């Protein structure tokens, strides 16, 4: 039989161990599972992660595909914006995804200025009041914006 002092020490050790396990569980869970991370990817118009448009004509439509995979652990609503040296041609409806669901869609944008190495930024924003900074995820595509060819019409001289 243990005396009262030994029982008290053993009780404190067991209680301390239980508290350490309870306190460490969220840390271990985060390290093993990882932080929730929504995937955001850019593909060419054929759906491949290669051969993106690099030399584009100002104000002419360019098509790419974007993919969003919700790994937040809960339902989430996202929006897409194009910033930098380009603008969206057609607005994108809010993207509502349950956990683990994937959305892939084609978007059309146009470069707005002439120049070399212009940034076209695709912003994924949270629309569900999650408190995340805007943008939530971003992708960059660098392009050269070129002037449209000027058509010269020849008129016959008499």
VOVEX-931077 format. One record per residue (C-alpha): residue in one letter; chain; x, y, z. Coordinates in pm, 1 decimal, always signed. Example, Ala and Ser with C-alpha at 12.3 -4.5 7.8 and 13.67 -1.06 7.14 Angstrom:
2
<A; A; <+1230.0; -450.0; +780.0>> <S; A; <+1367.0; -106.0; +714.0>> 
REM end
This chain:
158
<X; A; <+0.0; +0.0; +0.0>> <X; A; <+109.1; +351.8; -80.3>> <X; A; <+109.4; +620.2; +181.0>> <X; A; <-82.2; +945.3; +127.0>> <X; A; <+221.4; +1138.3; -0.2>> <X; A; <+298.7; +876.3; -267.9>> <X; A; <-66.7; +866.1; -374.9>> <X; A; <-69.5; +1246.3; -405.5>> <X; A; <+249.2; +1245.7; -615.1>> <X; A; <+121.6; +968.5; -843.3>> <X; A; <-211.2; +1151.8; -878.5>> <X; A; <-35.0; +1475.1; -974.4>> <X; A; <+186.8; +1293.0; -1225.2>> <X; A; <-117.3; +1125.3; -1387.0>> <X; A; <-310.2; +1454.0; -1391.6>> <X; A; <-9.1; +1635.0; -1542.8>> <X; A; <+28.9; +1366.7; -1809.0>> <X; A; <-340.0; +1389.5; -1901.9>> <X; A; <-317.4; +1770.3; -1926.7>> <X; A; <-5.9; +1749.3; -2147.4>> <X; A; <-178.0; +1499.3; -2378.9>> <X; A; <-490.1; +1718.0; -2403.1>> <X; A; <-279.9; +2030.9; -2465.3>> <X; A; <-56.8; +1863.6; -2725.0>> <X; A; <-339.9; +1702.1; -2924.0>> <X; A; <-413.8; +2009.7; -3142.6>> <X; A; <-43.1; +2054.5; -3217.0>> <X; A; <+1.1; +1689.4; -3310.5>> <X; A; <-317.1; +1699.0; -3522.0>> <X; A; <-193.5; +2006.5; -3712.8>> <X; A; <+147.7; +1849.3; -3769.5>> <X; A; <+1.6; +1519.0; -3889.2>> <X; A; <-293.2; +1647.4; -4092.2>> <X; A; <-161.0; +1991.5; -4184.6>> <X; A; <-336.9; +2324.3; -4210.3>> <X; A; <-646.4; +2339.6; -4429.3>> <X; A; <-523.8; +2451.3; -4769.5>> <X; A; <-739.3; +2524.8; -5069.4>> <X; A; <-563.1; +2432.2; -5391.4>> <X; A; <-566.2; +2691.1; -5671.0>> <X; A; <-415.2; +2600.8; -6009.8>> <X; A; <-373.4; +2757.4; -6354.6>> <X; A; <-392.7; +2556.5; -6678.1>> <X; A; <-381.0; +2647.0; -7045.6>> <X; A; <-702.3; +2639.8; -7250.8>> <X; A; <-653.0; +2264.8; -7312.6>> <X; A; <-641.7; +2195.5; -6937.8>> <X; A; <-266.5; +2129.7; -6918.6>> <X; A; <-20.9; +2302.4; -6683.3>> <X; A; <+206.5; +2407.0; -6970.3>> <X; A; <+233.3; +2629.9; -7276.6>> <X; A; <+54.3; +2931.5; -7134.8>> <X; A; <-7.8; +3230.2; -7362.4>> <X; A; <+297.9; +3457.4; -7337.1>> <X; A; <+270.1; +3705.4; -7624.5>> <X; A; <-78.4; +3848.7; -7637.8>> <X; A; <-251.2; +4129.0; -7821.4>> <X; A; <-397.4; +4406.3; -7605.7>> <X; A; <-776.5; +4380.3; -7559.9>> <X; A; <-803.1; +4042.5; -7740.2>> <X; A; <-961.9; +3758.5; -7538.0>> <X; A; <-733.0; +3496.1; -7386.9>> <X; A; <-869.2; +3175.2; -7240.0>> <X; A; <-717.8; +2971.9; -6956.2>> <X; A; <-855.4; +2724.3; -6705.3>> <X; A; <-851.1; +2762.5; -6329.4>> <X; A; <-908.2; +2489.9; -6073.7>> <X; A; <-1008.6; +2524.2; -5709.2>> <X; A; <-1006.8; +2231.9; -5463.4>> <X; A; <-1169.9; +2302.4; -5126.6>> <X; A; <-958.1; +2144.1; -4852.4>> <X; A; <-1085.1; +2374.5; -4575.7>> <X; A; <-1264.1; +2101.5; -4382.9>> <X; A; <-1599.1; +2275.6; -4436.3>> <X; A; <-1823.0; +2431.9; -4701.9>> <X; A; <-1660.5; +2741.8; -4857.3>> <X; A; <-1756.9; +3005.3; -5114.2>> <X; A; <-1492.7; +3161.7; -5336.4>> <X; A; <-1475.7; +3436.0; -5596.5>> <X; A; <-1226.3; +3496.8; -5877.9>> <X; A; <-1074.7; +3827.5; -5984.1>> <X; A; <-816.9; +3918.5; -6245.1>> <X; A; <-589.3; +4209.1; -6155.6>> <X; A; <-255.3; +4348.6; -6262.8>> <X; A; <-229.8; +4428.3; -6632.8>> <X; A; <-551.7; +4248.2; -6731.1>> <X; A; <-927.0; +4240.3; -6679.4>> <X; A; <-1192.0; +3968.7; -6681.5>> <X; A; <-1405.7; +3968.2; -6995.3>> <X; A; <-1696.9; +3782.9; -6835.3>> <X; A; <-1766.4; +3782.7; -6461.1>> <X; A; <-1738.6; +3452.0; -6274.9>> <X; A; <-2026.8; +3345.4; -6050.4>> <X; A; <-1939.9; +3262.0; -5688.0>> <X; A; <-1790.9; +2914.4; -5651.5>> <X; A; <-1958.9; +2715.9; -5373.7>> <X; A; <-1777.0; +2396.7; -5274.9>> <X; A; <-1821.2; +2137.7; -5003.4>> <X; A; <-1506.4; +2004.3; -4840.3>> <X; A; <-1300.5; +1801.4; -5088.5>> <X; A; <-1497.3; +1921.6; -5392.9>> <X; A; <-1319.8; +2051.0; -5706.0>> <X; A; <-1427.6; +2325.9; -5946.0>> <X; A; <-1257.2; +2369.1; -6283.4>> <X; A; <-1366.1; +2632.6; -6528.9>> <X; A; <-1253.4; +2832.2; -6828.3>> <X; A; <-1214.2; +3204.7; -6786.9>> <X; A; <-1152.5; +3473.6; -7045.4>> <X; A; <-944.3; +3780.7; -6981.4>> <X; A; <-773.2; +4052.9; -7184.2>> <X; A; <-446.0; +4232.9; -7129.2>> <X; A; <-503.4; +4606.3; -7092.1>> <X; A; <-166.7; +4756.8; -7186.0>> <X; A; <+133.5; +4725.6; -7414.5>> <X; A; <+459.7; +4618.9; -7253.4>> <X; A; <+698.4; +4339.0; -7169.6>> <X; A; <+677.8; +4111.1; -6867.2>> <X; A; <+333.9; +4232.4; -6756.4>> <X; A; <+177.6; +4062.1; -6453.2>> <X; A; <-165.3; +3904.3; -6488.9>> <X; A; <-278.2; +3809.8; -6139.7>> <X; A; <-557.8; +3562.2; -6070.0>> <X; A; <-698.6; +3620.3; -5720.7>> <X; A; <-903.9; +3363.5; -5531.8>> <X; A; <-1107.0; +3541.3; -5263.7>> <X; A; <-1320.2; +3402.9; -4980.8>> <X; A; <-1680.5; +3521.9; -4999.1>> <X; A; <-1812.9; +3343.7; -4691.8>> <X; A; <-1698.7; +3586.5; -4422.0>> <X; A; <-1414.6; +3363.3; -4304.1>> <X; A; <-1202.1; +3665.7; -4213.2>> <X; A; <-920.9; +3571.8; -4452.9>> <X; A; <-729.7; +3853.6; -4615.3>> <X; A; <-816.1; +3940.0; -4972.1>> <X; A; <-685.3; +3766.6; -5186.2>> <X; A; <-692.5; +3424.4; -5019.3>> <X; A; <-473.8; +3261.8; -5289.0>> <X; A; <-311.7; +3413.5; -5597.4>> <X; A; <-145.9; +3299.4; -5918.4>> <X; A; <+68.6; +3506.3; -6155.3>> <X; A; <+110.1; +3475.5; -6530.3>> <X; A; <+368.3; +3699.5; -6699.1>> <X; A; <+288.2; +3811.1; -7054.6>> <X; A; <+409.0; +4051.3; -7322.0>> <X; A; <+128.1; +4283.1; -7433.1>> <X; A; <+151.8; +4374.5; -7799.2>> <X; A; <-31.7; +4639.7; -8000.3>> <X; A; <-297.0; +4517.6; -8242.1>> <X; A; <-182.6; +4520.1; -8604.1>> <X; A; <-306.5; +4822.9; -8790.1>> <X; A; <-465.9; +4720.4; -9118.8>> <X; A; <-367.7; +4941.7; -9407.7>> <X; A; <-616.3; +4949.6; -9691.5>> <X; A; <-459.3; +5022.9; -10030.8>> <X; A; <-658.5; +5244.0; -10257.9>> <X; A; <-592.1; +5238.1; -10631.8>> <X; A; <-460.3; +5559.2; -10783.6>> <X; A; <-596.8; +5667.1; -11121.8>> 
REM end
